[in-house]
Amino acid sequence: MKKATEGSYTRRLFQDPELLRHKLVEEAQELSEAVEPDDVAAEAADVFYFALVRCVAAGVGLEDVERHLDARMLKLARRPGNAKAYRIEAAKAILANESPPSASPS
């Protein structure tokens, strides 16, 4: 399955889209809260990993992502970039199913 080794965590993520979704939200939250440079780097690495797994699972390559970034760079008019309230609430709901903040970080 997408060349992931049998029994590997990556393969498990390919087979469990809900787990992948939860991990993406979790890691993005941890990145947004990280302060120390090494912590920011580690959490960004986690976000990149899970984002790449999601891309591969959807048949999306880095060239596809790059094309979207390039197209955005060329836009003259932009939305204000405010956070979407419904996405914030959805993330809260997803994170409510995770371990409480007192649990050890992953």
C-alpha positions as CSV (number, residue, x, y, z in Angstrom):
1,M,0.0,0.0,0.0
2,K,1.7,3.2,-1.2
3,K,5.0,1.3,-0.7
4,A,4.8,1.5,3.1
5,T,6.3,-1.5,4.9
6,E,3.8,-4.0,6.3
7,G,3.4,-3.2,10.0
8,S,4.8,0.3,9.8
9,Y,3.2,3.4,11.3
10,T,3.0,4.9,7.8
11,R,1.0,1.9,6.5
12,R,-1.3,2.1,9.5
13,L,-2.0,5.8,8.6
14,F,-2.8,4.8,5.0
15,Q,-5.2,2.2,6.3
16,D,-6.8,4.5,9.0
17,P,-7.8,7.9,7.5
18,E,-9.4,9.0,10.8
19,L,-6.2,8.4,12.7
20,L,-4.3,10.4,10.0
21,R,-6.8,13.2,10.3
22,H,-6.5,13.3,14.1
23,K,-2.7,13.3,13.9
24,L,-2.7,16.2,11.4
25,V,-4.8,18.3,13.8
26,E,-2.8,17.2,16.8
27,E,0.5,18.0,15.3
28,A,-0.6,21.3,13.8
29,Q,-1.9,22.3,17.3
30,E,1.5,21.3,18.9
31,L,3.4,23.3,16.2
32,S,1.2,26.3,16.9
33,E,2.0,26.1,20.6
34,A,5.8,25.3,20.3
35,V,8.1,28.1,21.4
36,E,11.7,26.8,21.5
37,P,13.4,26.6,18.1
38,D,14.1,22.9,18.4
39,D,10.5,22.2,19.5
40,V,9.2,24.2,16.5
41,A,11.5,22.3,14.2
42,A,10.4,18.9,15.6
43,E,6.7,19.7,15.4
44,A,7.1,21.1,11.9
45,A,8.8,17.8,10.9
46,D,5.8,16.0,12.4
47,V,3.3,18.2,10.4
48,F,5.3,17.7,7.2
49,Y,5.4,13.9,7.7
50,F,1.6,13.6,8.3
51,A,0.9,16.1,5.5
52,L,3.0,14.1,3.1
53,V,1.3,10.9,4.1
54,R,-2.1,12.6,3.4
55,C,-0.8,13.8,0.0
56,V,0.4,10.4,-1.0
57,A,-2.8,8.7,0.2
58,A,-4.8,11.2,-2.1
59,G,-2.4,10.7,-5.0
60,V,-1.0,14.2,-4.7
61,G,2.6,14.9,-5.4
62,L,4.9,17.7,-4.3
63,E,4.6,19.2,-7.8
64,D,0.9,19.5,-7.2
65,V,1.5,21.4,-4.0
66,E,4.1,23.6,-5.6
67,R,1.7,24.5,-8.4
68,H,-0.8,25.7,-5.9
69,L,1.8,27.8,-4.1
70,D,3.0,29.3,-7.3
71,A,-0.5,30.2,-8.4
72,R,-1.1,31.9,-5.0
73,M,2.0,33.9,-5.4
74,L,0.7,35.4,-8.6
75,K,-2.7,36.5,-7.2
76,L,-3.1,40.3,-7.0
77,A,-6.2,40.2,-4.8
78,R,-6.1,38.1,-1.6
79,R,-8.6,37.2,1.1
80,P,-7.6,38.7,4.5
81,G,-6.4,35.4,5.8
82,N,-8.4,35.3,8.9
83,A,-9.0,32.0,10.7
84,K,-12.2,30.2,9.9
85,A,-14.4,29.9,12.9
86,Y,-16.0,26.6,11.8
87,R,-12.5,25.1,11.4
88,I,-11.5,26.2,14.9
89,E,-14.5,24.6,16.3
90,A,-13.9,21.4,14.3
91,A,-10.3,21.2,15.6
92,K,-11.5,21.7,19.1
93,A,-13.9,18.8,18.7
94,I,-11.2,16.6,17.2
95,L,-8.7,17.5,20.0
96,A,-11.4,16.8,22.6
97,N,-11.1,13.2,21.7
98,E,-7.3,13.2,22.3
99,S,-5.5,12.8,25.6
100,P,-5.8,15.6,28.1
101,P,-3.0,18.3,28.0
102,S,-1.5,16.8,31.2
103,A,-0.6,13.7,29.2
104,S,3.0,13.3,28.0
105,P,3.6,14.9,24.5
106,S,4.0,12.6,21.5
